[in-house]
Amino acid sequence: MNILDAAYNTVHDYKGGASALAPRMGIKSPAVLNSKVNPNTHTHHITLLEAVKLMEITGDYRILQEMCARLGKVAIDLPDIPESKRDTSLMDTFLYLAIHKGNVSKAFREMMADGRITQGEALDMSRVIHEMHVALAKLDKQVQSCMNK
């Protein structure tokens, strides 16, 4: 996936699609929003502020994640950890790492299956490694937030 595909999918995967999102974003026509996120349309473009609003409304951060992946950066959710040490989100984050480890292993196995590495395979591997970095950074942030001051 790339940034333009992420924007397109964010709109089209949202329940009601552009018809539901356009009014909430202050865009007069669903057709205009569709044009703005269509990677093949060169006359309309989604602005940065519209992309942020789109992510806020949908709760879908694929645009941000693809930007980070392209720039070699990581975006993580800032944890909302209560004072109680009985917070299950830390354990959930830790267990979620196993899923990402499996994704890295699967991508590596698929990449090495024919004994050569293509550019597409290398990009896929970079993406899953990036997702693992995001998960690890989130875990680190949550652990740091749990420390006694």
PyMOL commands that place a pseudoatom at each C-alpha (Angstrom):
pseudoatom trace, name=CA, resn=MET, resi=1, chain=A, elem=C, hetatm=0, pos=[0.000, 0.000, 0.000]
pseudoatom trace, name=CA, resn=ASN, resi=2, chain=A, elem=C, hetatm=0, pos=[1.067, 3.619, -0.406]
pseudoatom trace, name=CA, resn=ILE, resi=3, chain=A, elem=C, hetatm=0, pos=[-0.169, 6.955, 0.930]
pseudoatom trace, name=CA, resn=LEU, resi=4, chain=A, elem=C, hetatm=0, pos=[-2.649, 7.540, -1.897]
pseudoatom trace, name=CA, resn=ASP, resi=5, chain=A, elem=C, hetatm=0, pos=[-4.064, 4.022, -1.583]
pseudoatom trace, name=CA, resn=ALA, resi=6, chain=A, elem=C, hetatm=0, pos=[-4.354, 4.520, 2.176]
pseudoatom trace, name=CA, resn=ALA, resi=7, chain=A, elem=C, hetatm=0, pos=[-6.422, 7.699, 1.661]
pseudoatom trace, name=CA, resn=TYR, resi=8, chain=A, elem=C, hetatm=0, pos=[-8.636, 5.966, -0.900]
pseudoatom trace, name=CA, resn=ASN, resi=9, chain=A, elem=C, hetatm=0, pos=[-9.163, 2.929, 1.334]
pseudoatom trace, name=CA, resn=THR, resi=10, chain=A, elem=C, hetatm=0, pos=[-9.836, 5.075, 4.393]
pseudoatom trace, name=CA, resn=VAL, resi=11, chain=A, elem=C, hetatm=0, pos=[-12.751, 6.740, 2.611]
pseudoatom trace, name=CA, resn=HIS, resi=12, chain=A, elem=C, hetatm=0, pos=[-14.093, 3.644, 0.895]
pseudoatom trace, name=CA, resn=ASP, resi=13, chain=A, elem=C, hetatm=0, pos=[-13.770, 1.310, 3.888]
pseudoatom trace, name=CA, resn=TYR, resi=14, chain=A, elem=C, hetatm=0, pos=[-15.706, 3.715, 6.115]
pseudoatom trace, name=CA, resn=LYS, resi=15, chain=A, elem=C, hetatm=0, pos=[-19.345, 2.714, 6.604]
pseudoatom trace, name=CA, resn=GLY, resi=16, chain=A, elem=C, hetatm=0, pos=[-21.267, 4.805, 4.081]
pseudoatom trace, name=CA, resn=GLY, resi=17, chain=A, elem=C, hetatm=0, pos=[-18.076, 5.796, 2.247]
pseudoatom trace, name=CA, resn=ALA, resi=18, chain=A, elem=C, hetatm=0, pos=[-17.739, 9.249, 0.728]
pseudoatom trace, name=CA, resn=SER, resi=19, chain=A, elem=C, hetatm=0, pos=[-21.477, 9.886, 1.059]
pseudoatom trace, name=CA, resn=ALA, resi=20, chain=A, elem=C, hetatm=0, pos=[-21.227, 9.620, 4.838]
pseudoatom trace, name=CA, resn=LEU, resi=21, chain=A, elem=C, hetatm=0, pos=[-17.853, 11.341, 5.192]
pseudoatom trace, name=CA, resn=ALA, resi=22, chain=A, elem=C, hetatm=0, pos=[-18.142, 14.326, 2.843]
pseudoatom trace, name=CA, resn=PRO, resi=23, chain=A, elem=C, hetatm=0, pos=[-20.711, 16.257, 4.933]
pseudoatom trace, name=CA, resn=ARG, resi=24, chain=A, elem=C, hetatm=0, pos=[-18.821, 15.539, 8.159]
pseudoatom trace, name=CA, resn=MET, resi=25, chain=A, elem=C, hetatm=0, pos=[-15.653, 16.887, 6.556]
pseudoatom trace, name=CA, resn=GLY, resi=26, chain=A, elem=C, hetatm=0, pos=[-17.359, 20.000, 5.200]
pseudoatom trace, name=CA, resn=ILE, resi=27, chain=A, elem=C, hetatm=0, pos=[-16.994, 18.857, 1.600]
pseudoatom trace, name=CA, resn=LYS, resi=28, chain=A, elem=C, hetatm=0, pos=[-20.137, 19.672, -0.378]
pseudoatom trace, name=CA, resn=SER, resi=29, chain=A, elem=C, hetatm=0, pos=[-20.210, 16.631, -2.605]
pseudoatom trace, name=CA, resn=PRO, resi=30, chain=A, elem=C, hetatm=0, pos=[-19.279, 12.973, -2.115]
pseudoatom trace, name=CA, resn=ALA, resi=31, chain=A, elem=C, hetatm=0, pos=[-18.057, 13.039, -5.722]
pseudoatom trace, name=CA, resn=VAL, resi=32, chain=A, elem=C, hetatm=0, pos=[-15.504, 15.714, -4.805]
pseudoatom trace, name=CA, resn=LEU, resi=33, chain=A, elem=C, hetatm=0, pos=[-14.223, 13.640, -1.869]
pseudoatom trace, name=CA, resn=ASN, resi=34, chain=A, elem=C, hetatm=0, pos=[-14.034, 10.579, -4.127]
pseudoatom trace, name=CA, resn=SER, resi=35, chain=A, elem=C, hetatm=0, pos=[-12.008, 12.610, -6.632]
pseudoatom trace, name=CA, resn=LYS, resi=36, chain=A, elem=C, hetatm=0, pos=[-9.687, 13.911, -3.914]
pseudoatom trace, name=CA, resn=VAL, resi=37, chain=A, elem=C, hetatm=0, pos=[-8.757, 10.397, -2.771]
pseudoatom trace, name=CA, resn=ASN, resi=38, chain=A, elem=C, hetatm=0, pos=[-8.721, 8.766, -6.210]
pseudoatom trace, name=CA, resn=PRO, resi=39, chain=A, elem=C, hetatm=0, pos=[-5.042, 8.046, -7.023]
pseudoatom trace, name=CA, resn=ASN, resi=40, chain=A, elem=C, hetatm=0, pos=[-5.835, 8.356, -10.744]
pseudoatom trace, name=CA, resn=THR, resi=41, chain=A, elem=C, hetatm=0, pos=[-7.364, 11.845, -10.511]
pseudoatom trace, name=CA, resn=HIS, resi=42, chain=A, elem=C, hetatm=0, pos=[-4.893, 14.671, -11.000]
pseudoatom trace, name=CA, resn=THR, resi=43, chain=A, elem=C, hetatm=0, pos=[-7.277, 17.623, -10.706]
pseudoatom trace, name=CA, resn=HIS, resi=44, chain=A, elem=C, hetatm=0, pos=[-8.351, 17.231, -7.063]
pseudoatom trace, name=CA, resn=HIS, resi=45, chain=A, elem=C, hetatm=0, pos=[-6.105, 16.496, -4.079]
pseudoatom trace, name=CA, resn=ILE, resi=46, chain=A, elem=C, hetatm=0, pos=[-6.770, 15.958, -0.414]
pseudoatom trace, name=CA, resn=THR, resi=47, chain=A, elem=C, hetatm=0, pos=[-5.051, 18.582, 1.745]
pseudoatom trace, name=CA, resn=LEU, resi=48, chain=A, elem=C, hetatm=0, pos=[-3.059, 17.788, 4.860]
pseudoatom trace, name=CA, resn=LEU, resi=49, chain=A, elem=C, hetatm=0, pos=[-5.776, 19.297, 7.055]
pseudoatom trace, name=CA, resn=GLU, resi=50, chain=A, elem=C, hetatm=0, pos=[-8.417, 17.193, 5.283]
pseudoatom trace, name=CA, resn=ALA, resi=51, chain=A, elem=C, hetatm=0, pos=[-6.290, 14.073, 5.777]
pseudoatom trace, name=CA, resn=VAL, resi=52, chain=A, elem=C, hetatm=0, pos=[-6.038, 14.794, 9.507]
pseudoatom trace, name=CA, resn=LYS, resi=53, chain=A, elem=C, hetatm=0, pos=[-9.785, 15.441, 9.737]
pseudoatom trace, name=CA, resn=LEU, resi=54, chain=A, elem=C, hetatm=0, pos=[-10.442, 12.216, 7.814]
pseudoatom trace, name=CA, resn=MET, resi=55, chain=A, elem=C, hetatm=0, pos=[-8.342, 10.246, 10.296]
pseudoatom trace, name=CA, resn=GLU, resi=56, chain=A, elem=C, hetatm=0, pos=[-10.019, 11.951, 13.264]
pseudoatom trace, name=CA, resn=ILE, resi=57, chain=A, elem=C, hetatm=0, pos=[-13.501, 11.138, 11.973]
pseudoatom trace, name=CA, resn=THR, resi=58, chain=A, elem=C, hetatm=0, pos=[-12.809, 7.568, 10.879]
pseudoatom trace, name=CA, resn=GLY, resi=59, chain=A, elem=C, hetatm=0, pos=[-10.298, 6.532, 13.525]
pseudoatom trace, name=CA, resn=ASP, resi=60, chain=A, elem=C, hetatm=0, pos=[-8.380, 4.972, 10.608]
pseudoatom trace, name=CA, resn=TYR, resi=61, chain=A, elem=C, hetatm=0, pos=[-4.703, 5.949, 10.660]
pseudoatom trace, name=CA, resn=ARG, resi=62, chain=A, elem=C, hetatm=0, pos=[-3.441, 4.152, 7.553]
pseudoatom trace, name=CA, resn=ILE, resi=63, chain=A, elem=C, hetatm=0, pos=[-2.563, 7.489, 5.926]
pseudoatom trace, name=CA, resn=LEU, resi=64, chain=A, elem=C, hetatm=0, pos=[-0.346, 8.418, 8.880]
pseudoatom trace, name=CA, resn=GLN, resi=65, chain=A, elem=C, hetatm=0, pos=[1.195, 4.942, 9.039]
pseudoatom trace, name=CA, resn=GLU, resi=66, chain=A, elem=C, hetatm=0, pos=[2.016, 4.993, 5.331]
pseudoatom trace, name=CA, resn=MET, resi=67, chain=A, elem=C, hetatm=0, pos=[3.570, 8.465, 5.676]
pseudoatom trace, name=CA, resn=CYS, resi=68, chain=A, elem=C, hetatm=0, pos=[5.690, 7.175, 8.549]
pseudoatom trace, name=CA, resn=ALA, resi=69, chain=A, elem=C, hetatm=0, pos=[6.697, 4.047, 6.642]
pseudoatom trace, name=CA, resn=ARG, resi=70, chain=A, elem=C, hetatm=0, pos=[7.761, 6.126, 3.647]
pseudoatom trace, name=CA, resn=LEU, resi=71, chain=A, elem=C, hetatm=0, pos=[9.802, 8.471, 5.854]
pseudoatom trace, name=CA, resn=GLY, resi=72, chain=A, elem=C, hetatm=0, pos=[11.269, 5.709, 8.012]
pseudoatom trace, name=CA, resn=LYS, resi=73, chain=A, elem=C, hetatm=0, pos=[9.475, 6.999, 11.105]
pseudoatom trace, name=CA, resn=VAL, resi=74, chain=A, elem=C, hetatm=0, pos=[7.076, 5.520, 13.644]
pseudoatom trace, name=CA, resn=ALA, resi=75, chain=A, elem=C, hetatm=0, pos=[3.818, 6.937, 14.966]
pseudoatom trace, name=CA, resn=ILE, resi=76, chain=A, elem=C, hetatm=0, pos=[2.443, 5.445, 18.142]
pseudoatom trace, name=CA, resn=ASP, resi=77, chain=A, elem=C, hetatm=0, pos=[-0.686, 5.948, 20.181]
pseudoatom trace, name=CA, resn=LEU, resi=78, chain=A, elem=C, hetatm=0, pos=[0.006, 7.772, 23.388]
pseudoatom trace, name=CA, resn=PRO, resi=79, chain=A, elem=C, hetatm=0, pos=[-1.268, 5.455, 26.086]
pseudoatom trace, name=CA, resn=ASP, resi=80, chain=A, elem=C, hetatm=0, pos=[-3.962, 6.493, 28.492]
pseudoatom trace, name=CA, resn=ILE, resi=81, chain=A, elem=C, hetatm=0, pos=[-2.789, 4.498, 31.482]
pseudoatom trace, name=CA, resn=PRO, resi=82, chain=A, elem=C, hetatm=0, pos=[-4.686, 4.966, 34.738]
pseudoatom trace, name=CA, resn=GLU, resi=83, chain=A, elem=C, hetatm=0, pos=[-2.859, 5.166, 38.042]
pseudoatom trace, name=CA, resn=SER, resi=84, chain=A, elem=C, hetatm=0, pos=[-3.962, 1.614, 38.818]
pseudoatom trace, name=CA, resn=LYS, resi=85, chain=A, elem=C, hetatm=0, pos=[-1.336, -1.048, 38.167]
pseudoatom trace, name=CA, resn=ARG, resi=86, chain=A, elem=C, hetatm=0, pos=[-4.124, -3.433, 37.104]
pseudoatom trace, name=CA, resn=ASP, resi=87, chain=A, elem=C, hetatm=0, pos=[-4.283, -1.953, 33.611]
pseudoatom trace, name=CA, resn=THR, resi=88, chain=A, elem=C, hetatm=0, pos=[-4.822, -4.674, 31.005]
pseudoatom trace, name=CA, resn=SER, resi=89, chain=A, elem=C, hetatm=0, pos=[-3.736, -2.517, 28.047]
pseudoatom trace, name=CA, resn=LEU, resi=90, chain=A, elem=C, hetatm=0, pos=[-0.076, -3.198, 28.836]
pseudoatom trace, name=CA, resn=MET, resi=91, chain=A, elem=C, hetatm=0, pos=[-0.653, -6.955, 28.673]
pseudoatom trace, name=CA, resn=ASP, resi=92, chain=A, elem=C, hetatm=0, pos=[-2.758, -6.565, 25.517]
pseudoatom trace, name=CA, resn=THR, resi=93, chain=A, elem=C, hetatm=0, pos=[0.048, -4.609, 23.855]
pseudoatom trace, name=CA, resn=PHE, resi=94, chain=A, elem=C, hetatm=0, pos=[2.607, -7.224, 24.863]
pseudoatom trace, name=CA, resn=LEU, resi=95, chain=A, elem=C, hetatm=0, pos=[0.483, -10.077, 23.512]
pseudoatom trace, name=CA, resn=TYR, resi=96, chain=A, elem=C, hetatm=0, pos=[-0.196, -8.123, 20.311]
pseudoatom trace, name=CA, resn=LEU, resi=97, chain=A, elem=C, hetatm=0, pos=[3.566, -8.225, 19.639]
pseudoatom trace, name=CA, resn=ALA, resi=98, chain=A, elem=C, hetatm=0, pos=[3.247, -11.961, 18.961]
pseudoatom trace, name=CA, resn=ILE, resi=99, chain=A, elem=C, hetatm=0, pos=[0.985, -11.182, 16.021]
pseudoatom trace, name=CA, resn=HIS, resi=100, chain=A, elem=C, hetatm=0, pos=[3.546, -8.771, 14.587]
pseudoatom trace, name=CA, resn=LYS, resi=101, chain=A, elem=C, hetatm=0, pos=[6.352, -11.287, 15.141]
pseudoatom trace, name=CA, resn=GLY, resi=102, chain=A, elem=C, hetatm=0, pos=[4.319, -13.799, 13.168]
pseudoatom trace, name=CA, resn=ASN, resi=103, chain=A, elem=C, hetatm=0, pos=[3.788, -11.250, 10.384]
pseudoatom trace, name=CA, resn=VAL, resi=104, chain=A, elem=C, hetatm=0, pos=[7.552, -10.609, 10.167]
pseudoatom trace, name=CA, resn=SER, resi=105, chain=A, elem=C, hetatm=0, pos=[8.270, -14.345, 10.094]
pseudoatom trace, name=CA, resn=LYS, resi=106, chain=A, elem=C, hetatm=0, pos=[5.640, -14.963, 7.418]
pseudoatom trace, name=CA, resn=ALA, resi=107, chain=A, elem=C, hetatm=0, pos=[6.914, -12.110, 5.230]
pseudoatom trace, name=CA, resn=PHE, resi=108, chain=A, elem=C, hetatm=0, pos=[10.491, -13.371, 5.610]
pseudoatom trace, name=CA, resn=ARG, resi=109, chain=A, elem=C, hetatm=0, pos=[9.509, -16.938, 4.691]
pseudoatom trace, name=CA, resn=GLU, resi=110, chain=A, elem=C, hetatm=0, pos=[7.594, -15.716, 1.623]
pseudoatom trace, name=CA, resn=MET, resi=111, chain=A, elem=C, hetatm=0, pos=[10.430, -13.409, 0.607]
pseudoatom trace, name=CA, resn=MET, resi=112, chain=A, elem=C, hetatm=0, pos=[13.002, -16.220, 0.794]
pseudoatom trace, name=CA, resn=ALA, resi=113, chain=A, elem=C, hetatm=0, pos=[10.824, -18.922, -0.808]
pseudoatom trace, name=CA, resn=ASP, resi=114, chain=A, elem=C, hetatm=0, pos=[12.357, -18.630, -4.283]
pseudoatom trace, name=CA, resn=GLY, resi=115, chain=A, elem=C, hetatm=0, pos=[15.878, -17.757, -3.156]
pseudoatom trace, name=CA, resn=ARG, resi=116, chain=A, elem=C, hetatm=0, pos=[15.815, -14.170, -4.428]
pseudoatom trace, name=CA, resn=ILE, resi=117, chain=A, elem=C, hetatm=0, pos=[14.501, -10.898, -3.066]
pseudoatom trace, name=CA, resn=THR, resi=118, chain=A, elem=C, hetatm=0, pos=[12.525, -8.576, -5.322]
pseudoatom trace, name=CA, resn=GLN, resi=119, chain=A, elem=C, hetatm=0, pos=[11.947, -4.879, -4.711]
pseudoatom trace, name=CA, resn=GLY, resi=120, chain=A, elem=C, hetatm=0, pos=[8.297, -5.585, -3.890]
pseudoatom trace, name=CA, resn=GLU, resi=121, chain=A, elem=C, hetatm=0, pos=[9.267, -8.270, -1.383]
pseudoatom trace, name=CA, resn=ALA, resi=122, chain=A, elem=C, hetatm=0, pos=[11.777, -5.919, 0.248]
pseudoatom trace, name=CA, resn=LEU, resi=123, chain=A, elem=C, hetatm=0, pos=[9.092, -3.227, 0.517]
pseudoatom trace, name=CA, resn=ASP, resi=124, chain=A, elem=C, hetatm=0, pos=[6.638, -5.729, 2.031]
pseudoatom trace, name=CA, resn=MET, resi=125, chain=A, elem=C, hetatm=0, pos=[9.289, -6.777, 4.528]
pseudoatom trace, name=CA, resn=SER, resi=126, chain=A, elem=C, hetatm=0, pos=[9.995, -3.140, 5.411]
pseudoatom trace, name=CA, resn=ARG, resi=127, chain=A, elem=C, hetatm=0, pos=[6.287, -2.573, 6.010]
pseudoatom trace, name=CA, resn=VAL, resi=128, chain=A, elem=C, hetatm=0, pos=[5.897, -5.480, 8.430]
pseudoatom trace, name=CA, resn=ILE, resi=129, chain=A, elem=C, hetatm=0, pos=[9.117, -4.541, 10.217]
pseudoatom trace, name=CA, resn=HIS, resi=130, chain=A, elem=C, hetatm=0, pos=[7.776, -0.989, 10.509]
pseudoatom trace, name=CA, resn=GLU, resi=131, chain=A, elem=C, hetatm=0, pos=[4.547, -2.332, 12.039]
pseudoatom trace, name=CA, resn=MET, resi=132, chain=A, elem=C, hetatm=0, pos=[6.636, -4.312, 14.543]
pseudoatom trace, name=CA, resn=HIS, resi=133, chain=A, elem=C, hetatm=0, pos=[8.552, -1.126, 15.422]
pseudoatom trace, name=CA, resn=VAL, resi=134, chain=A, elem=C, hetatm=0, pos=[5.252, 0.659, 16.036]
pseudoatom trace, name=CA, resn=ALA, resi=135, chain=A, elem=C, hetatm=0, pos=[4.102, -2.118, 18.363]
pseudoatom trace, name=CA, resn=LEU, resi=136, chain=A, elem=C, hetatm=0, pos=[7.419, -2.167, 20.227]
pseudoatom trace, name=CA, resn=ALA, resi=137, chain=A, elem=C, hetatm=0, pos=[7.433, 1.618, 20.616]
pseudoatom trace, name=CA, resn=LYS, resi=138, chain=A, elem=C, hetatm=0, pos=[3.901, 1.488, 21.987]
pseudoatom trace, name=CA, resn=LEU, resi=139, chain=A, elem=C, hetatm=0, pos=[4.917, -1.166, 24.506]
pseudoatom trace, name=CA, resn=ASP, resi=140, chain=A, elem=C, hetatm=0, pos=[7.951, 0.886, 25.527]
pseudoatom trace, name=CA, resn=LYS, resi=141, chain=A, elem=C, hetatm=0, pos=[5.817, 3.994, 26.037]
pseudoatom trace, name=CA, resn=GLN, resi=142, chain=A, elem=C, hetatm=0, pos=[3.309, 2.069, 28.151]
pseudoatom trace, name=CA, resn=VAL, resi=143, chain=A, elem=C, hetatm=0, pos=[6.052, 0.486, 30.285]
pseudoatom trace, name=CA, resn=GLN, resi=144, chain=A, elem=C, hetatm=0, pos=[7.655, 3.895, 30.844]
pseudoatom trace, name=CA, resn=SER, resi=145, chain=A, elem=C, hetatm=0, pos=[4.276, 5.334, 31.861]
pseudoatom trace, name=CA, resn=CYS, resi=146, chain=A, elem=C, hetatm=0, pos=[3.868, 2.619, 34.506]
pseudoatom trace, name=CA, resn=MET, resi=147, chain=A, elem=C, hetatm=0, pos=[7.085, 3.412, 36.365]
pseudoatom trace, name=CA, resn=ASN, resi=148, chain=A, elem=C, hetatm=0, pos=[6.879, 4.816, 39.871]
pseudoatom trace, name=CA, resn=LYS, resi=149, chain=A, elem=C, hetatm=0, pos=[8.135, 8.358, 39.803]
for i in range(1, 149): cmd.bond("trace and resi %d" % i, "trace and resi %d" % (i + 1))
show_as sticks, trace
zoom trace
